[in-house]
Amino acid sequence: MVSIHAQEASRRVRALHASHRRAARSYCERYARGTDVLSLASALDMPPCSLLRLLLETLYGMAPRASAAALRDPGQLPDPLPACYAGADGPQLTRQRLVADLQRVVAWVRGH
């Protein structure tokens, strides 16, 4: 059962990859306004780690390998955020929040 579930999840992610890429800016805006990363991933029917990778790649212009490295070691995350997100309306998007969410998502994935 677990294997079948993993295969279905993988198929779904591959099928929706292009549409998620096109909507990445809107995901960043929702996240910057304070939407919780786990609830956003759930609403998008997207694995939380994949969502965070997409957010990092969009926010910082990171290459896929760099975003994967940031998931493994959040300390590698560059300090200054792009100006368009650093002063967004509502809760500020900070490096500290990104690092905390990276750690939460990795802990969440390990727990599942």
C-alpha positions in Angstrom: 0.0 0.0 0.0 2.8 2.4 0.9 4.5 1.8 -2.4 1.3 2.3 -4.4 0.7 5.6 -2.5 4.2 6.8 -3.2 3.9 5.9 -6.9 0.6 7.8 -7.1 2.0 10.8 -5.4 5.0 10.8 -7.7 2.8 10.6 -10.8 0.7 13.5 -9.5 3.7 15.7 -8.9 5.1 15.0 -12.4 1.8 15.7 -14.0 1.4 19.1 -12.2 5.0 20.2 -12.3 4.6 22.6 -15.2 1.5 24.3 -13.8 3.2 24.7 -10.4 6.2 26.3 -12.1 3.9 28.8 -13.9 2.1 29.7 -10.6 5.3 30.0 -8.6 5.1 33.8 -8.2 1.6 33.6 -6.8 2.7 30.9 -4.4 5.5 33.2 -3.2 3.1 36.0 -2.7 0.8 33.9 -0.7 3.7 32.6 1.4 5.1 36.2 1.9 1.6 37.4 3.1 1.8 34.8 5.9 0.3 31.6 4.7 1.7 28.6 6.5 3.9 26.5 4.3 2.3 23.2 5.3 -1.2 24.5 4.8 -0.2 26.0 1.4 1.3 22.7 0.3 -1.9 20.9 1.4 -4.1 23.3 -0.4 -2.0 22.9 -3.6 -1.9 19.1 -3.2 1.9 19.3 -3.4 4.6 17.8 -1.2 5.9 20.4 1.3 9.5 19.8 0.3 8.7 20.3 -3.4 6.9 23.5 -2.5 9.8 24.9 -0.5 12.2 24.0 -3.3 10.0 25.9 -5.7 9.7 28.8 -3.4 13.5 29.0 -2.9 14.1 28.7 -6.6 11.6 31.5 -7.3 12.5 33.8 -4.5 16.3 33.6 -4.9 16.7 32.4 -8.4 18.4 29.3 -7.0 19.4 26.4 -9.2 17.7 23.1 -8.3 20.9 21.7 -6.7 21.2 24.8 -4.5 17.6 24.6 -3.3 18.2 20.9 -2.5 21.3 21.9 -0.5 19.3 24.5 1.4 16.8 21.7 2.4 19.8 19.7 3.8 21.5 22.7 5.4 19.3 25.8 5.9 22.4 27.7 7.0 23.3 27.9 3.3 20.3 30.1 2.6 21.5 33.5 1.3 20.8 36.3 3.8 19.2 39.2 1.9 15.7 38.4 0.5 14.6 40.0 -2.7 13.2 43.5 -2.0 9.8 42.7 -3.4 9.2 40.1 -0.6 11.2 41.6 2.2 8.6 44.4 2.8 5.4 42.6 1.7 2.1 43.7 3.2 1.2 41.7 6.3 3.8 39.5 8.0 7.3 40.1 6.7 9.0 37.4 4.9 12.4 36.9 6.6 15.3 34.6 6.3 14.5 33.4 9.9 11.0 32.4 8.8 12.3 30.5 5.8 14.9 28.7 7.9 12.3 27.7 10.5 10.0 26.5 7.7 12.7 24.5 6.1 13.4 22.8 9.4 9.7 22.2 10.0 9.1 20.7 6.6 12.1 18.4 6.9 10.9 17.3 10.4 7.4 16.8 9.0 8.6 14.6 6.1 10.8 12.5 8.5 7.7 12.0 10.7 5.6 10.6 7.8 
